[in-house]
Amino acid sequence: MDTSAVITLLTIAVVLLSVVIVGLLAAVIVILVKVQRIINCIDEITQNVAAASDWLVPAKVIGQVVKMFRK
């Protein structure tokens, strides 16, 4: 093989590897964005459950019922 063929093959290999790396980076970014959305949803659900469990404490429920009857 002469040197021009080797240089051409190496150039093609570098271009293909660059495309693969860019594709992998794009896939990782998409996955990270989706994971962040899921984490945000889980955080919101956790806050809602915490607020609901705070309202379901028996002392608070009885206190609210007593307040309602006092009015």
MIMARGU-155134 format. One record per residue (C-alpha): x, y, z; residue in one letter. Coordinates in nm, 2 decimals, always signed. Layout:
BEGIN
<node><px>X</px><py>Y</py><pz>Z</pz><type>A</type></node>
...
% end
This chain:
BEGIN
<node><px>+0.00</px><py>+0.00</py><pz>+0.00</pz><type>M</type></node>
<node><px>+0.12</px><py>+0.34</py><pz>-0.07</pz><type>D</type></node>
<node><px>+0.10</px><py>+0.62</py><pz>+0.18</pz><type>T</type></node>
<node><px>-0.19</px><py>+0.81</py><pz>+0.03</pz><type>S</type></node>
<node><px>-0.41</px><py>+0.50</py><pz>+0.07</pz><type>A</type></node>
<node><px>-0.30</px><py>+0.46</py><pz>+0.44</pz><type>V</type></node>
<node><px>-0.37</px><py>+0.83</py><pz>+0.50</pz><type>I</type></node>
<node><px>-0.72</px><py>+0.80</py><pz>+0.34</pz><type>T</type></node>
<node><px>-0.81</px><py>+0.49</py><pz>+0.55</pz><type>L</type></node>
<node><px>-0.69</px><py>+0.66</py><pz>+0.87</pz><type>L</type></node>
<node><px>-0.89</px><py>+0.97</py><pz>+0.79</pz><type>T</type></node>
<node><px>-1.20</px><py>+0.76</py><pz>+0.73</pz><type>I</type></node>
<node><px>-1.14</px><py>+0.58</py><pz>+1.06</pz><type>A</type></node>
<node><px>-1.10</px><py>+0.91</py><pz>+1.25</pz><type>V</type></node>
<node><px>-1.42</px><py>+1.05</py><pz>+1.10</pz><type>V</type></node>
<node><px>-1.61</px><py>+0.73</py><pz>+1.18</pz><type>L</type></node>
<node><px>-1.49</px><py>+0.73</py><pz>+1.54</pz><type>L</type></node>
<node><px>-1.57</px><py>+1.10</py><pz>+1.58</pz><type>S</type></node>
<node><px>-1.93</px><py>+1.04</py><pz>+1.46</pz><type>V</type></node>
<node><px>-1.96</px><py>+0.75</py><pz>+1.70</pz><type>V</type></node>
<node><px>-1.83</px><py>+0.96</py><pz>+1.99</pz><type>I</type></node>
<node><px>-2.07</px><py>+1.24</py><pz>+1.91</pz><type>V</type></node>
<node><px>-2.36</px><py>+0.99</py><pz>+1.89</pz><type>G</type></node>
<node><px>-2.27</px><py>+0.84</py><pz>+2.23</pz><type>L</type></node>
<node><px>-2.24</px><py>+1.19</py><pz>+2.39</pz><type>L</type></node>
<node><px>-2.59</px><py>+1.28</py><pz>+2.25</pz><type>A</type></node>
<node><px>-2.73</px><py>+0.95</py><pz>+2.38</pz><type>A</type></node>
<node><px>-2.58</px><py>+1.02</py><pz>+2.73</pz><type>V</type></node>
<node><px>-2.72</px><py>+1.37</py><pz>+2.73</pz><type>I</type></node>
<node><px>-3.07</px><py>+1.25</py><pz>+2.64</pz><type>V</type></node>
<node><px>-3.06</px><py>+0.98</py><pz>+2.91</pz><type>I</type></node>
<node><px>-2.94</px><py>+1.23</py><pz>+3.17</pz><type>L</type></node>
<node><px>-3.22</px><py>+1.47</py><pz>+3.08</pz><type>V</type></node>
<node><px>-3.48</px><py>+1.19</py><pz>+3.12</pz><type>K</type></node>
<node><px>-3.33</px><py>+1.07</py><pz>+3.45</pz><type>V</type></node>
<node><px>-3.35</px><py>+1.43</py><pz>+3.58</pz><type>Q</type></node>
<node><px>-3.72</px><py>+1.45</py><pz>+3.48</pz><type>R</type></node>
<node><px>-3.79</px><py>+1.13</py><pz>+3.67</pz><type>I</type></node>
<node><px>-3.60</px><py>+1.25</py><pz>+3.97</pz><type>I</type></node>
<node><px>-3.80</px><py>+1.58</py><pz>+3.97</pz><type>N</type></node>
<node><px>-4.13</px><py>+1.38</py><pz>+3.95</pz><type>C</type></node>
<node><px>-4.01</px><py>+1.15</py><pz>+4.24</pz><type>I</type></node>
<node><px>-3.92</px><py>+1.46</py><pz>+4.44</pz><type>D</type></node>
<node><px>-4.27</px><py>+1.61</py><pz>+4.38</pz><type>E</type></node>
<node><px>-4.44</px><py>+1.28</py><pz>+4.48</pz><type>I</type></node>
<node><px>-4.23</px><py>+1.26</py><pz>+4.79</pz><type>T</type></node>
<node><px>-4.33</px><py>+1.61</py><pz>+4.90</pz><type>Q</type></node>
<node><px>-4.70</px><py>+1.53</py><pz>+4.83</pz><type>N</type></node>
<node><px>-4.68</px><py>+1.21</py><pz>+5.04</pz><type>V</type></node>
<node><px>-4.50</px><py>+1.40</py><pz>+5.32</pz><type>A</type></node>
<node><px>-4.77</px><py>+1.66</py><pz>+5.32</pz><type>A</type></node>
<node><px>-5.05</px><py>+1.40</py><pz>+5.31</pz><type>A</type></node>
<node><px>-4.89</px><py>+1.20</py><pz>+5.59</pz><type>S</type></node>
<node><px>-4.86</px><py>+1.52</py><pz>+5.79</pz><type>D</type></node>
<node><px>-5.24</px><py>+1.58</py><pz>+5.75</pz><type>W</type></node>
<node><px>-5.32</px><py>+1.22</py><pz>+5.85</pz><type>L</type></node>
<node><px>-5.16</px><py>+1.24</py><pz>+6.19</pz><type>V</type></node>
<node><px>-5.44</px><py>+1.15</py><pz>+6.43</pz><type>P</type></node>
<node><px>-5.38</px><py>+1.45</py><pz>+6.66</pz><type>A</type></node>
<node><px>-5.40</px><py>+1.69</py><pz>+6.36</pz><type>K</type></node>
<node><px>-5.72</px><py>+1.53</py><pz>+6.23</pz><type>V</type></node>
<node><px>-5.89</px><py>+1.54</py><pz>+6.57</pz><type>I</type></node>
<node><px>-5.77</px><py>+1.90</py><pz>+6.62</pz><type>G</type></node>
<node><px>-5.93</px><py>+2.00</py><pz>+6.29</pz><type>Q</type></node>
<node><px>-6.25</px><py>+1.82</py><pz>+6.37</pz><type>V</type></node>
<node><px>-6.27</px><py>+1.99</py><pz>+6.71</pz><type>V</type></node>
<node><px>-6.20</px><py>+2.33</py><pz>+6.54</pz><type>K</type></node>
<node><px>-6.48</px><py>+2.26</py><pz>+6.29</pz><type>M</type></node>
<node><px>-6.73</px><py>+2.19</py><pz>+6.57</pz><type>F</type></node>
<node><px>-6.63</px><py>+2.49</py><pz>+6.77</pz><type>R</type></node>
<node><px>-6.71</px><py>+2.73</py><pz>+6.49</pz><type>K</type></node>
% end
